[in-house]
Each structure stands twice: as structure tokens, then as C-alpha cells.
Amino acid sequence: MTPDAARFSASWVAAWNAHDLDAVLAHFADDVVFTSPVAARILPETGGVLRGKDELRRYWAEGLRLVPDLHFTVERVFAGVDVLVISYRNQVGSLVDEVLRFAGGQVVAGHGTYLAESGDDPAGLATAGD
């Protein structure tokens, strides 16, 4: 069952904008699988596939370190049978869609997706200080 779309997306974006990793991760199952092309850049050994909450924490903690001004603005939320898609803009104005599949009230699979255009830097990593 999918949670209430407006309530979930509000909680999700508030946790991200507070940089509260524990609050973000509270939405995810321990055995979550998450894919992201940005994860492939930040943690190349994963190939962009993160398995489990601990690996997801490692990725997002490093992402927050690299992008200390990270900020999301939700544009739209789409709801399916067991899926929510949160469409948002990040701190550099790039449009991102997070596709989240639910079971038992938690995210069991997620996919960070980015607009398929030229070689821009949709996550804003180029502006991040290393």
C-alpha cells in the first residue's frame, strides 16, 4: 500500500532539507535496493546500485558532505498502486524524479532519475568542494 502522497512527500522533503539523514532513512526498509547514476559517481564500486539501508546511508552521507547546500523543492507527486514518484528541483535547479516502491509502509526499492540531456551536472557535484 502506498502512503498518502502529500504527507509522505512533505515529510521526505523536510527531512532532506534539514539534512536529517536518520529522518530520511526512516522511510526505507532495511533491505531496500536503490539505484542512481549519481551513486555511481560518488561510490563507483557500487555501479549505482545500493543494497540495504547501511549502503544507502553511506551514499547519502557522502552526498551531503559533497553538496553542503543541498536543497529540494517538490514540484509534483505522482501516485500509483504501490509507487510514488516525487518530482523535484535540487539546489542547482535540475529536475529530478525519485521513483519509490512501497511494501509494508516503507520504501523497498527506489530509483533516482535525472533528465536525459547533455553532459550537465544534474546533482550539482561540480560545484561541491571536495
N, C-alpha and C positions, 0 to 999 in steps of 0.2 A: 504494500500500500504506500502511496506517495503522500508525504506530509503536505499540509497546507502550503501552497506555493508562496504566497505573500509573506506569511510568518517565517517560513524557512529561509527565504532569500534575505529578509531583513536581518535575521539572526546571523546568517552566513556573512553578509557584507559588514555588519557591525563588528564581528569578530576579526575579520581581515583588516578592517581599517584601524582597529585598536592594536593590531599586530599581536593578538592574543592567540598564540598557536594552540594552546590547550582547548580553548573555546572552539576554534575551527575544527580541530581533530575530534572533538566530542560528537560531531555529526557523522563520523566514519566508523565502520566496523573494523575490528582488529585485523581481519584478513582481507581488507579492501585491496583491489587492484586499480591503480590509477596510471593513465598514460598521458604524456605531454612531451611535445618536441622541445620545450624549454628544459624539462628534466633531463633530456638527452644532452643538452648543452652544459647544464650545471653539474650533473653527475653522469658523465659519459659512460661509465661502466654499466649503467642500468639500461642503456639503449632506449631510454624514455619510458620504460615500464617499471613501475614501482609496486612492490608486493608487500603488503602489510603496513600497518599504521606506523611502525618504527621507521621504515624506509621513507614513508611519506613525511614524517616529522623531520628526518634528516634533510630531505629535499627542500621543504618549505622553510626550515630554519636557515639553510644556506641562501635561499632566495631572499629572505628578509634581510639577511646580512648584506647581500649584494645590492639590494634595492631598498635602502632605508626609508625612502619617501613613498613606498608602495601605498596606493590608494585606489579603491574601486568605486565606481558609480554604476549601480544596476540600471540598465536601460529597459529590459523586458525579461519576463519569466514565462517559460512555456511549460505546460504540464501534460504528461502522458499517463499511461496506465501505471507504470512503476518508475517513471523517469521525470526529472525536472531538468530543464535547460535554462541556465542563468546566463543571460547575455549582458555583458558589462563592458565598461571602458576602464582601462587601467590608468596609472599616473602619467603615461605619455600619450594618452588619448586613443590607444589602439583598442579596437573592438575584439573581444574575446568571448567565446561561448564555453561554458562549463557544462558538460553533459553528465548528469548524475543519476545512477540507477540505484533504487532502494529495495531493501528487504528488511522486514522487522523494524522499520522506522529509522534505519541507518543506511548510509551510502555504502554499497558493496562494490560498486565499480564506478569509476569516473574517468572523464577524458577532457583535458584542456585542449581546446581547438582555437586556432588562430586564422584570421583572414588569409586566404591563399593568394597573396600578391607577391610583388618583387621581394628582393632580399632585405626588406626593412627589419627593424629590431622590435617586434611586437611586444616583447616583455620589458623593454627599456633597460636591458642589461648593458648596452654600450655606454649608457650614462652613469652606470653604477661604478663606484670606486672599489677597486679590488684590494 
